[in-house]
Amino acid sequence: MLDVIKLGFGKHTWYLKPANVVPILSRLFAVYYLYNTGLTLAKMSCLLFYTRIFSSAHVFKWFSKAIWVAHTLNLGVYIGNILTITFNLSPRAQLGGTFREDTARIWLGNAIPGAIVDLLLLLLPMPMIWKLRVDRGRKLAIACIFVCGYRYVV
């Protein structure tokens, strides 16, 4: 990112040197891939953590199925984001006329499923927490730890 800033990223388009436009777009294109991959791996790590914590014989079958559904949704959102980046945000598409101008709709279409996966990851352990045999205050504290821990990981 420092290299991109050195090239003029963050300035208005009219103030950029024409020779720097394609290198900026190329580097930004790579950052999109890295960001989405890192985000997907963090969500996958959260799901694997849930699997490890709640993998005893007392866990309901719906929970293990919900974990697999969440993994599938997470991977689906990742594939959708990668396809969007590849076919709409490549420097060639942005400069070659195949770039779609309604990128706000495209990003919103990618953000909503990502938010649904986030909400699923946030709510998935709550039934298990509320079935613990501890007082209500401790259950609330444990739920807060899960919510805060997930919020700062992803």
C-alpha positions as CSV (number, residue, x, y, z in Angstrom):
1,M,0.0,0.0,0.0
2,L,2.9,2.4,0.6
3,D,4.0,1.8,-2.9
4,V,0.5,2.7,-4.2
5,I,0.4,5.8,-2.0
6,K,3.8,6.8,-3.5
7,L,2.3,6.5,-7.0
8,G,-0.4,8.9,-6.0
9,F,-3.2,6.8,-4.6
10,G,-5.7,8.9,-2.7
11,K,-5.3,11.9,-4.9
12,H,-8.0,13.0,-7.3
13,T,-7.8,11.3,-10.7
14,W,-7.0,14.6,-12.5
15,Y,-3.9,15.1,-10.3
16,L,-2.4,11.7,-11.1
17,K,0.3,11.2,-13.7
18,P,-1.2,9.2,-16.6
19,A,1.7,6.7,-16.3
20,N,0.8,5.9,-12.7
21,V,-2.9,5.0,-13.3
22,V,-2.4,1.4,-14.5
23,P,0.2,0.6,-11.8
24,I,-2.1,1.9,-9.1
25,L,-5.0,-0.1,-10.4
26,S,-2.8,-3.2,-10.7
27,R,-1.7,-3.0,-7.1
28,L,-5.2,-2.2,-5.9
29,F,-6.4,-5.3,-7.8
30,A,-3.9,-7.5,-5.9
31,V,-5.0,-5.9,-2.6
32,Y,-8.7,-6.9,-3.3
33,Y,-7.6,-10.5,-3.6
34,L,-5.5,-10.5,-0.4
35,Y,-8.2,-8.7,1.6
36,N,-11.0,-11.2,0.6
37,T,-8.8,-14.2,1.1
38,G,-7.8,-13.0,4.6
39,L,-11.4,-12.3,5.5
40,T,-12.5,-15.7,4.4
41,L,-9.7,-17.5,6.2
42,A,-10.6,-15.6,9.4
43,K,-14.2,-16.6,9.2
44,M,-13.2,-20.2,8.4
45,S,-10.9,-20.1,11.5
46,C,-13.9,-19.0,13.6
47,L,-16.0,-21.9,12.3
48,L,-13.2,-24.4,13.0
49,F,-12.9,-23.0,16.5
50,Y,-16.6,-23.5,17.0
51,T,-16.2,-27.1,15.8
52,R,-13.4,-27.7,18.3
53,I,-15.2,-26.2,21.2
54,F,-18.6,-27.8,20.6
55,S,-17.5,-31.2,19.3
56,S,-18.5,-33.3,22.3
57,A,-21.1,-36.0,22.2
58,H,-23.7,-33.7,23.7
59,V,-23.8,-31.4,20.7
60,F,-26.9,-31.5,18.6
61,K,-26.8,-32.7,15.0
62,W,-28.2,-29.4,13.8
63,F,-25.1,-27.6,15.1
64,S,-22.7,-29.7,13.0
65,K,-25.0,-29.2,10.0
66,A,-25.1,-25.5,10.6
67,I,-21.3,-25.4,10.7
68,W,-21.1,-27.0,7.3
69,V,-23.8,-24.6,6.0
70,A,-21.8,-21.7,7.3
71,H,-18.6,-23.1,5.7
72,T,-20.5,-23.4,2.4
73,L,-21.9,-19.9,2.6
74,N,-18.5,-18.5,3.5
75,L,-16.9,-20.2,0.5
76,G,-19.7,-19.1,-1.8
77,V,-19.3,-15.5,-0.7
78,Y,-15.6,-15.8,-1.3
79,I,-16.0,-17.2,-4.8
80,G,-18.5,-14.5,-5.6
81,N,-16.1,-11.8,-4.5
82,I,-13.3,-13.3,-6.4
83,L,-15.4,-13.5,-9.6
84,T,-16.5,-9.9,-9.1
85,I,-12.9,-8.8,-8.7
86,T,-11.6,-10.8,-11.6
87,F,-14.2,-9.8,-14.2
88,N,-15.2,-6.3,-13.1
89,L,-12.3,-4.8,-11.2
90,S,-9.3,-5.9,-13.2
91,P,-7.2,-3.0,-14.6
92,R,-8.0,-4.2,-18.1
93,A,-11.7,-4.1,-17.4
94,Q,-11.5,-0.7,-15.8
95,L,-9.6,0.8,-18.7
96,G,-10.9,-1.3,-21.6
97,G,-14.5,-0.5,-21.6
98,T,-15.9,-3.7,-20.0
99,F,-16.0,-2.0,-16.6
100,R,-19.5,-1.8,-15.2
101,E,-20.4,1.6,-13.8
102,D,-22.9,0.3,-11.3
103,T,-20.2,-1.0,-8.9
104,A,-22.2,0.1,-5.9
105,R,-24.8,-2.5,-6.7
106,I,-22.1,-5.1,-7.3
107,W,-20.4,-4.4,-3.9
108,L,-23.7,-4.3,-2.1
109,G,-24.5,-7.7,-3.7
110,N,-21.3,-9.0,-2.3
111,A,-21.6,-7.3,1.1
112,I,-25.1,-8.5,2.0
113,P,-24.2,-12.2,1.9
114,G,-21.0,-11.5,3.8
115,A,-23.0,-9.7,6.5
116,I,-25.3,-12.7,6.6
117,V,-22.4,-15.1,7.2
118,D,-21.1,-12.7,9.9
119,L,-24.5,-12.8,11.6
120,L,-24.6,-16.5,11.4
121,L,-21.1,-16.8,12.9
122,L,-22.2,-14.5,15.7
123,L,-25.4,-16.3,16.5
124,L,-24.3,-19.9,16.0
125,P,-22.8,-20.6,19.4
126,M,-25.5,-18.7,21.4
127,P,-27.9,-21.7,21.8
128,M,-25.0,-23.8,23.2
129,I,-24.1,-21.0,25.6
130,W,-27.6,-20.6,26.9
131,K,-27.8,-24.3,27.6
132,L,-24.8,-24.1,30.0
133,R,-25.6,-25.0,33.6
134,V,-24.4,-21.7,35.1
135,D,-26.2,-18.7,36.3
136,R,-27.6,-16.1,33.9
137,G,-24.9,-13.5,34.6
138,R,-22.1,-15.9,33.6
139,K,-24.1,-17.0,30.5
140,L,-24.3,-13.3,29.6
141,A,-20.6,-12.8,30.2
142,I,-19.7,-15.8,28.1
143,A,-22.0,-14.6,25.3
144,C,-20.3,-11.2,25.5
145,I,-16.9,-12.7,25.3
146,F,-17.9,-14.6,22.1
147,V,-19.4,-11.5,20.6
148,C,-16.4,-9.3,21.4
149,G,-13.9,-12.0,20.4
150,Y,-15.6,-12.6,17.1
151,R,-15.9,-8.8,16.4
152,Y,-12.2,-8.2,16.8
153,V,-11.1,-11.3,14.9
154,V,-13.2,-10.6,11.8
